[in-house]
Amino acid sequence: MSENRYTRGLPRWRRALLYVGSTLNAVAIGHQPKAYIITSTALKFHLQDPLAFDIRDVAEALAKIPRFTGHSSPRHWYSVADHCRLVASLLPDHLKFEGLMHDGHEAFVNDIASPAKYVLPDYVRLENRVSRAFRRWYDLPRELSTEVEQADQQACDLERGVAMPYSPHWPMPKILTTAPDTALYFESDDWRQSRRMFLDAFYRFDILRNQTSCN
């Protein structure tokens, strides 16, 4: 098992796990050999039957994917990774990890605007398949928790008021959700900062959920 710049410094057990996952992904779909992408960590990720995920890939991609398909205010760099942190901030401790990771699968299938999904049924099926595998890998509930779904909508309302230009076609919500230190989620200088803050939140909330599950 060779070591590269992406795996250098990781514990041997973690390198072995990623190697096995990459190998399984590589042989998962013999009938569709081209249905894969190469990730930022050089993982060969099969879209039809994903078997392994790396949080570095998740953070890298989400930090580079703009929220609202890039139509947010030019004053802000606002990524899907920033959105995920905002959702987590609206949730109690035991749900922060799920809130942070609720859109993690988009690192592999991109963030398609919700209205577009109505005319892309094949994409929706693929997204659901990757999402289910992603949630299993990170030990998340099979279905999105009701509280996380509500926080996602609350975050969208807040983003509408802060990160999007005014439009009569998308009215401002009557009551904007408030979140602690809201401005922090709209102040990323670039995708690198978004990636770093997402990874910091991932490790912090993973520890937090383990602590709350033991209580």
C-alpha positions in Angstrom: 0.0 0.0 0.0 1.8 3.1 -1.2 1.8 6.4 0.6 1.1 9.7 -1.2 0.8 13.4 -0.2 -2.9 12.9 0.7 -2.3 10.0 3.1 1.0 11.0 4.5 0.7 11.4 8.3 -2.5 9.4 8.6 -2.5 6.4 11.0 -1.8 3.1 9.2 -5.3 1.8 10.0 -6.8 4.8 8.3 -4.7 4.5 5.2 -5.6 0.9 5.0 -9.3 1.7 5.3 -9.1 4.3 2.5 -7.1 1.9 0.3 -9.7 -0.9 0.8 -12.5 1.5 0.2 -10.9 2.9 -3.0 -10.3 -0.7 -4.2 -13.9 -1.7 -3.5 -15.1 1.4 -5.3 -12.9 0.6 -8.3 -14.4 -2.9 -8.8 -18.0 -2.1 -7.7 -19.5 -1.5 -11.2 -18.0 -3.6 -13.9 -20.9 -2.9 -16.3 -20.4 0.9 -16.1 -16.6 1.4 -15.9 -16.9 5.1 -16.6 -19.5 6.0 -14.0 -16.9 7.4 -11.6 -15.1 10.5 -10.6 -11.6 11.1 -9.2 -11.7 13.1 -6.0 -9.2 15.6 -4.5 -7.5 12.7 -2.6 -7.2 10.6 -5.7 -10.0 8.3 -4.6 -11.8 6.6 -7.5 -15.4 7.2 -6.5 -18.1 5.1 -8.3 -21.3 7.1 -8.4 -23.6 4.1 -8.9 -22.3 2.2 -5.9 -20.3 4.4 -3.6 -18.6 2.5 -0.8 -16.1 4.8 0.8 -15.9 8.5 1.6 -13.0 10.8 2.9 -13.9 13.9 4.9 -11.1 15.8 3.1 -12.9 15.3 -0.2 -16.1 16.4 1.4 -14.6 19.6 2.8 -12.6 20.4 -0.3 -15.6 20.1 -2.7 -18.3 21.7 -0.5 -16.0 24.7 0.1 -15.6 25.2 -3.7 -19.3 24.7 -4.6 -21.2 28.1 -4.4 -24.5 28.2 -2.7 -27.5 29.1 -4.9 -25.6 28.0 -8.0 -23.4 31.0 -7.7 -26.1 33.7 -7.7 -25.5 35.0 -4.2 -24.5 38.6 -3.6 -21.0 39.5 -5.0 -20.1 40.9 -1.6 -19.8 37.4 -0.2 -18.1 34.1 -1.0 -20.7 31.8 0.3 -20.3 28.0 -0.2 -22.3 24.9 0.5 -19.7 24.3 3.3 -20.7 27.6 4.9 -24.3 26.8 4.6 -23.8 23.5 6.4 -22.1 25.2 9.3 -25.0 27.7 9.5 -27.5 24.8 9.7 -25.4 23.2 12.4 -25.4 26.4 14.4 -29.2 26.3 14.6 -29.4 22.9 16.2 -28.8 21.4 19.7 -25.6 19.7 20.4 -26.7 16.2 19.7 -27.8 17.2 16.2 -25.0 19.5 15.2 -23.0 16.8 13.4 -26.0 15.7 11.3 -26.7 19.3 10.5 -23.2 19.9 9.4 -23.2 16.8 7.2 -26.7 17.0 5.8 -25.5 18.1 2.3 -22.2 16.2 2.4 -23.2 13.9 -0.5 -23.2 17.0 -2.7 -19.4 16.9 -2.7 -19.8 14.0 -5.1 -22.9 14.9 -7.2 -22.7 18.7 -6.9 -25.4 21.1 -5.6 -28.2 21.3 -8.1 -30.8 24.0 -7.5 -34.0 22.5 -6.1 -36.3 23.8 -8.9 -34.0 22.0 -11.5 -34.5 18.7 -9.8 -38.2 18.6 -10.9 -37.0 18.1 -14.5 -34.0 15.8 -13.6 -35.4 12.6 -12.2 -32.3 10.6 -13.1 -30.2 13.0 -11.1 -32.5 12.8 -8.1 -32.2 9.0 -8.1 -28.4 9.2 -8.3 -28.4 11.8 -5.5 -30.5 9.7 -3.3 -28.3 6.7 -3.8 -25.1 8.6 -3.0 -26.8 10.3 0.0 -27.9 6.9 1.5 -24.4 5.6 1.2 -22.9 8.8 2.6 -25.2 8.7 5.6 -24.4 5.0 6.3 -20.6 5.8 6.2 -20.9 8.6 8.7 -23.4 6.8 10.9 -26.2 9.3 10.3 -29.9 8.5 10.4 -31.2 6.9 7.3 -33.6 9.8 6.7 -33.0 13.5 7.5 -34.1 14.3 11.0 -37.2 16.6 11.2 -35.2 19.1 13.2 -32.4 19.2 10.7 -34.9 19.7 7.8 -36.4 22.6 9.7 -33.0 24.1 10.4 -32.1 23.8 6.7 -35.2 25.9 5.8 -34.5 28.4 8.6 -30.9 28.8 7.2 -32.3 29.3 3.7 -34.6 32.1 5.1 -31.6 33.8 6.7 -29.5 33.4 3.6 -32.2 35.0 1.6 -31.9 38.1 3.7 -28.1 38.3 3.8 -26.5 36.6 0.9 -29.0 37.1 -2.0 -29.9 40.2 -3.9 -33.4 41.6 -3.6 -36.0 40.1 -6.0 -39.8 40.4 -6.0 -39.9 36.9 -7.4 -38.5 35.6 -4.1 -40.1 37.6 -1.3 -38.2 38.1 1.9 -39.5 35.9 4.8 -41.6 37.7 7.3 -39.5 36.5 10.2 -35.8 36.0 9.7 -34.2 33.2 11.7 -31.5 34.5 14.1 -28.3 32.5 14.8 -25.4 33.1 17.1 -22.7 35.1 15.5 -24.6 35.0 12.2 -22.0 37.2 10.4 -19.4 34.5 10.9 -21.1 32.3 8.3 -20.9 34.9 5.6 -17.3 36.1 6.0 -15.2 33.5 4.3 -12.5 35.1 2.2 -12.2 32.2 -0.1 -12.8 28.5 -0.4 -9.7 27.6 1.6 -11.1 29.3 4.6 -14.5 27.6 4.1 -12.7 24.3 3.9 -10.7 24.9 7.1 -13.8 26.0 9.1 -15.8 23.1 7.8 -13.1 20.6 8.9 -12.7 22.3 12.3 -16.5 22.0 12.8 -16.5 18.3 11.6 -14.0 17.2 14.3 -15.6 19.3 17.0 -19.1 18.1 16.4 -18.0 14.5 15.9 -16.6 14.6 19.5 -19.7 16.4 20.7 -22.1 13.8 19.3 -20.1 11.0 20.9 -20.2 12.8 24.2 -23.9 13.4 24.1 -24.6 9.8 23.0 -22.8 8.6 26.2 -24.8 10.8 28.5 
